[in-house]
Amino acid sequence: MFKRIHSNRDPGETLWKSLRQEFGSYFEQAGTSFGHFCANHPKTIFGSMVALLILSVALSFTVFHHPAQGPRSGSAAPHHNANPVKSPHPLDDGFSRILETGSALKQTLGLKQEVEAILAKGKISPADSLRLERDLDSLAAIQHQIH
């Protein structure tokens, strides 16, 4: 069933060894050139590192800063907590997000049961129709809240 493949390749010859043999001189030359540049211009390199750190801090607080979003306007789920408590600890924030997703899942399952109960009826009354529409809007709001 399984056929052994025989190869005439030298076991000491690996891909890494072949690449090193082919391009090793270029990497050695680049390494020595970089070493000479670092030895000849230490203040320039240090100044560049400090400038990049300052630039990174400035960009993180201006361009890449995402302010905390307030409560969204529009329709919301009827069981949604209006004032969620924010924790100063990032791990607590992740855990609270998991809890929010879990409660949204419970709400979704409850709404699904209500929708299935309404649809199981042979004839839907106007009150059932309004209830069905409200439940579907709540499902859409929960989906928007999670994503």
FIKOLGU-255031 format. One record per residue: residue in one letter; x, y, z of N, C-alpha, C, O in turn. Coordinates in steps of 0.2 Angstrom, whole numbers, padded with zeros to 4 digits, always signed. Atoms other than C-alpha are relative to their C-alpha. Example, Ala and Ser with C-alpha at 12.3 -4.5 7.8 and 13.67 -1.06 7.14 Angstrom:
REM residues 2
a+0004-0006+0000+0062-0022+0039+0004+0006+0000+0009+0005+0003;s-0004-0006-0001+0068-0005+0036-0004+0005+0003-0001+0011+0004;
//
This chain:
REM residues 147
m+0004-0006+0000+0000+0000+0000+0004+0006+0000+0003+0011-0004;f-0005-0006-0001+0014+0012+0005+0006-0002-0004+0009-0007-0002;k-0006+0001+0004+0029+0013-0007+0005+0005+0003+0004+0011+0003;r-0005-0004-0002+0045+0019+0000+0003+0004-0006+0005+0001-0011;i-0003-0004+0006+0053+0033-0011+0007+0001+0002+0009+0003+0008;h-0008+0000-0001+0072+0032-0012+0002+0006-0004+0000+0008-0010;s-0003-0006+0002+0082+0048-0015+0007-0001+0000+0010-0004+0004;n-0007+0000+0001+0099+0051-0021+0003+0006+0003+0009+0008+0002;r-0002-0006-0003+0100+0067-0011+0005-0001+0006+0004-0005+0010;d-0004+0001-0006+0114+0070+0001-0003+0003+0006-0006+0008+0006;p+0003-0002-0006+0107+0071+0018+0003+0006+0004-0001+0009+0008;g-0003-0006-0003+0119+0084+0024-0002+0007-0004-0001+0012-0001;e+0002-0006+0004+0113+0096+0010-0007+0002+0001-0012-0002-0001;t+0007-0003-0002+0098+0106+0017-0002+0006-0004+0003+0009-0007;l+0002-0006+0003+0088+0120+0010+0004+0006+0003+0006+0011-0001;w-0003-0006-0004+0095+0132+0023+0008+0000-0002+0010+0006-0003;k-0007+0001+0002+0113+0126+0018+0001+0003-0007+0006+0006-0008;s-0001-0002+0007+0110+0129+0000-0001+0008-0001+0002+0011-0004;l+0001-0008+0000+0103+0147+0003+0005+0003+0003+0007+0009+0000;r-0006-0003-0003+0117+0151+0014+0006+0000-0005+0010+0005-0005;q-0005+0001+0005+0129+0145+0001-0001+0005-0006+0004+0008-0008;e+0001-0004+0006+0121+0155-0013+0000+0008+0002+0003+0012-0001;f+0001-0007-0001+0116+0171-0004+0004+0003+0007+0003+0008+0009;g-0004-0002-0007+0128+0171+0012+0004+0006-0001+0005+0010+0004;s-0005-0006+0000+0141+0183+0005-0004+0007+0000-0001+0012+0002;y+0004-0006+0000+0127+0196+0002-0002+0002+0007-0002+0008+0009;f+0002-0002-0007+0121+0195+0020+0006+0001+0004+0005+0006+0008;e-0006-0002-0004+0138+0195+0027+0003+0007-0002+0004+0011+0003;q-0002-0007+0002+0142+0211+0017-0005+0005+0003-0002+0010+0005;a+0005-0005-0002+0126+0219+0022+0001+0001+0008+0000+0006+0011;g-0001+0000-0008+0130+0214+0041+0006+0005+0001+0006+0008+0006;t-0006-0004-0001+0147+0222+0040-0001+0007-0001+0002+0011+0002;s+0002-0007+0002+0141+0237+0031-0004+0004+0006-0003+0009+0008;f+0005-0003-0005+0127+0240+0044+0004+0001+0007+0003+0006+0010;g-0004-0001-0006+0140+0237+0058+0005+0006+0000+0005+0009+0005;h-0004-0006+0001+0152+0250+0051-0004+0006+0001-0002+0011+0004;f+0005-0006+0000+0137+0262+0049-0001+0002+0008-0001+0007+0010;c+0002-0001-0007+0132+0259+0068+0006+0003+0004+0005+0007+0008;a-0006-0002-0004+0150+0261+0074+0002+0008-0002+0004+0011+0003;n-0002-0006+0002+0153+0277+0064-0006+0006+0002-0004+0012+0002;h+0005-0005-0001+0136+0286+0067-0005-0002+0006-0011-0003+0005;p+0005+0002-0006+0129+0281+0085-0005+0005+0002-0010+0004+0004;k+0004-0005-0002+0122+0298+0089-0006+0001-0005-0012+0002-0003;t+0005+0000+0005+0112+0298+0072-0005-0005+0001-0011-0004+0001;i+0004+0006-0001+0105+0281+0076-0004+0001+0006-0010+0000+0006;f+0003-0002-0006+0101+0286+0094-0006+0005-0001-0011+0004+0001;g+0005-0005+0002+0092+0302+0088-0006-0003-0004-0011-0001-0003;s+0006+0003+0004+0082+0292+0075-0004-0004+0004-0010-0004+0003;m+0004+0004-0004+0076+0280+0088-0004+0004+0004-0010+0003+0005;v+0004-0005-0005+0071+0294+0100-0006+0003-0004-0012+0004-0002;a+0005-0003+0005+0062+0303+0085-0006-0005-0002-0011-0003-0002;l+0005+0005+0002+0053+0287+0080-0005-0001+0006-0011-0002+0005;l+0004+0001-0006+0047+0284+0098-0005+0006+0001-0011+0005+0003;i+0005-0006-0001+0040+0302+0099-0005+0000-0005-0011+0002-0004;l+0005+0001+0006+0032+0300+0082-0005-0005+0002-0011-0004+0001;s+0005+0005-0002+0024+0284+0088-0005+0002+0006-0011+0001+0005;v+0005-0003-0005+0017+0292+0104-0005+0005-0003-0011+0005-0001;a+0004-0005+0002+0011+0307+0095-0006-0003-0005-0012-0001-0004;l+0005+0003+0004+0002+0296+0082-0005-0004+0004-0011-0005+0002;s+0004+0004-0004-0005+0284+0095-0006+0004+0003-0011+0002+0005;f+0005-0004-0004-0014+0299+0104-0004+0004-0005-0008+0008-0003;t+0004-0004+0005-0020+0308+0088-0003-0004-0005-0009-0005-0005;v+0003+0003+0006-0022+0298+0072-0003-0006+0002-0009-0008+0000;f+0003+0006-0001-0025+0281+0079-0004-0001+0007-0005-0006+0009;h+0004+0000-0006-0034+0286+0095-0008-0001-0002-0011+0002-0006;h+0007+0001+0000-0052+0279+0096-0004+0001+0006-0003-0002+0011;p+0003-0002-0007-0062+0288+0109-0006-0005+0001-0009-0008-0003;a+0005+0004-0002-0075+0278+0119-0007+0002-0003-0008+0008-0003;q+0007-0001+0003-0092+0277+0110-0005+0001+0005-0005-0003+0010;g+0006-0001-0004-0107+0284+0119-0005-0005-0002-0005-0009-0007;p+0006+0004+0002-0124+0276+0119-0002+0002-0007-0003+0007-0009;r+0002-0001+0007-0130+0274+0101-0007+0002+0000-0011+0000+0004;s+0007-0002+0000-0146+0282+0096-0003-0005-0005+0000-0009-0009;g+0004+0004+0004-0160+0273+0087-0003-0006+0004-0003-0005+0010;s+0003+0005-0003-0169+0257+0091+0005-0004+0004+0010-0006+0001;a-0004+0005-0004-0162+0246+0105-0004-0006+0002-0010-0005+0002;a+0004+0006-0003-0166+0229+0112-0004+0002+0006-0001+0006+0010;p+0004-0002-0006-0180+0231+0125+0004-0002+0007+0002+0001+0012;h-0003+0002-0006-0169+0221+0138+0007+0002+0001+0010+0000+0005;h-0007-0002+0000-0153+0230+0134+0001+0005+0006-0003+0009+0008;n-0001-0004-0005-0145+0239+0149+0002+0007-0003+0007+0007-0007;a-0001-0007+0003-0145+0258+0146+0007+0003+0002+0010+0006-0002;n-0007-0003-0002-0129+0262+0156+0005-0006+0002+0005-0008+0008;p-0005+0006-0002-0116+0248+0155+0006+0003+0004+0008+0009+0003;v-0005-0002-0004-0103+0249+0168+0007-0002-0003+0008-0007-0005;k-0007+0001+0003-0085+0251+0161+0005-0001+0006+0005+0003+0011;s-0005+0001-0005-0071+0244+0171+0007+0003-0002+0008+0003-0008;p-0007-0003+0002-0053+0252+0171+0005-0005-0002+0010-0004-0005;h-0005+0005+0002-0045+0235+0169-0002-0003-0007-0008-0005-0008;p+0002+0003+0007-0044+0228+0151-0002-0007+0000-0006-0009-0004;l+0002+0007-0001-0046+0210+0157-0007+0000+0002-0011-0004-0001;d+0007+0000-0002-0062+0215+0165-0005+0002-0006-0010+0000-0006;d+0004-0003+0006-0068+0224+0149-0001-0006-0005-0007-0007-0007;g+0001+0006+0004-0065+0208+0139-0005-0005+0003-0009-0008+0000;f+0004+0005-0003-0074+0197+0152-0007+0003+0000-0012-0001-0001;s+0007-0003+0001-0089+0210+0152-0003-0001-0007-0009-0002-0008;r+0003+0001+0007-0090+0209+0133-0002-0007-0001-0007-0008-0004;i+0002+0007+0000-0091+0190+0135-0007-0001+0003-0011-0004+0001;l+0006+0000-0004-0105+0192+0148-0006+0003-0004-0011+0001-0005;e+0005-0003+0005-0114+0204+0136-0002-0004-0006-0008-0004-0007;t+0002+0005+0005-0113+0192+0122-0004-0006+0002-0009-0008-0001;g+0004+0006-0003-0120+0178+0133-0007+0003+0001-0011-0001+0000;s+0007-0003-0001-0135+0189+0138-0003+0001-0006-0009+0000-0007;a+0003-0001+0007-0138+0194+0120-0002-0007-0003-0007-0007-0006;l+0002+0007+0002-0138+0175+0116-0006-0002+0003-0010-0005+0000;k+0006+0002-0003-0150+0172+0129-0007+0004-0002-0012+0001-0003;q+0005-0004+0002-0161+0186+0123-0002-0003-0007-0008-0003-0009;t+0002+0003+0007-0160+0179+0105-0003-0006+0000-0008-0007-0004;l+0004+0006+0000-0165+0162+0110-0007+0001+0003-0012-0002+0000;g+0007-0001-0003-0180+0169+0120-0004+0003-0006-0010+0001-0007;l+0004-0003+0005-0185+0180+0105-0001-0006-0006-0007-0005-0009;k+0001+0005+0005-0183+0165+0093-0006-0005+0002-0010-0007-0002;q+0006+0004-0002-0195+0154+0104-0006+0004-0001-0011+0001-0003;e+0006-0004+0001-0208+0169+0103-0002+0000-0007-0007-0001-0009;v+0001+0000+0008-0206+0170+0084-0003-0007-0002-0007-0007-0006;e+0003+0007+0002-0208+0151+0082-0007-0001+0003-0011-0004-0001;a+0007+0001-0002-0223+0151+0093-0005+0004-0004-0011+0001-0005;i+0004-0004+0004-0231+0165+0083-0001-0003-0007-0007-0004-0009;l+0000+0002+0006-0227+0157+0067-0003-0007+0000-0006-0010-0006;a+0003+0006-0001-0233+0140+0073-0008+0000+0000-0011-0005-0002;k+0007-0001+0000-0251+0147+0074-0002+0000-0007+0001+0002-0012;g+0003+0000+0007-0262+0144+0059-0002+0006-0003+0000+0008-0009;k+0002-0006+0002-0269+0161+0058+0003+0006+0005+0002+0005+0011;i-0004-0005-0004-0259+0177+0064-0005+0006+0001-0007+0008-0004;s+0004-0006-0001-0269+0191+0072+0004+0006-0001+0010+0006-0001;p-0003-0006+0001-0265+0209+0070+0005+0001+0006+0010+0004+0006;a-0004-0001-0006-0258+0209+0088+0006-0004+0000+0012-0002+0001;d-0006+0004+0001-0247+0194+0084+0005+0003-0005+0011+0002-0005;s-0004-0003+0006-0241+0203+0068+0004+0006+0003+0010+0006+0002;l-0003-0005-0003-0236+0218+0079+0006-0003+0004+0011+0000+0005;r-0005+0003-0005-0227+0207+0092+0005-0003-0004+0011-0003-0002;l-0005+0003+0004-0218+0198+0078+0005+0005-0003+0011+0004-0003;e-0004-0006+0003-0212+0214+0070+0005+0003+0005+0010+0004+0004;r-0004-0003-0005-0206+0220+0087+0006-0005+0002+0011-0003+0003;d-0005+0005-0001-0197+0204+0090+0006+0000-0005+0012-0001-0003;l-0005+0000+0006-0188+0204+0073+0004+0007+0001+0010+0006-0001;d-0004-0006-0001-0183+0222+0077+0005+0000+0005+0011+0002+0005;s-0004+0001-0005-0176+0217+0093+0006-0005-0002+0012-0003+0000;l-0005+0004+0002-0166+0203+0085+0005+0004-0004+0011+0003-0004;a-0004-0005+0004-0159+0216+0072+0004+0004+0005+0010+0005+0003;a-0004-0004-0004-0154+0227+0086+0005-0004+0004+0011-0001+0005;i-0005+0004-0004-0145+0213+0096+0005-0001-0005+0011-0001-0003;q-0005+0002+0005-0136+0208+0080+0005+0006-0001+0011+0006-0002;h-0004-0006+0002-0131+0226+0077+0005+0002+0007+0010+0004+0006;q-0004-0002-0006-0125+0228+0096+0006-0005+0000+0011-0003+0002;i-0006+0005-0001-0114+0212+0095+0005+0002-0005+0011+0001-0004;h-0005-0001+0006-0106+0217+0078+0001+0007+0000+0005+0010-0004;
//
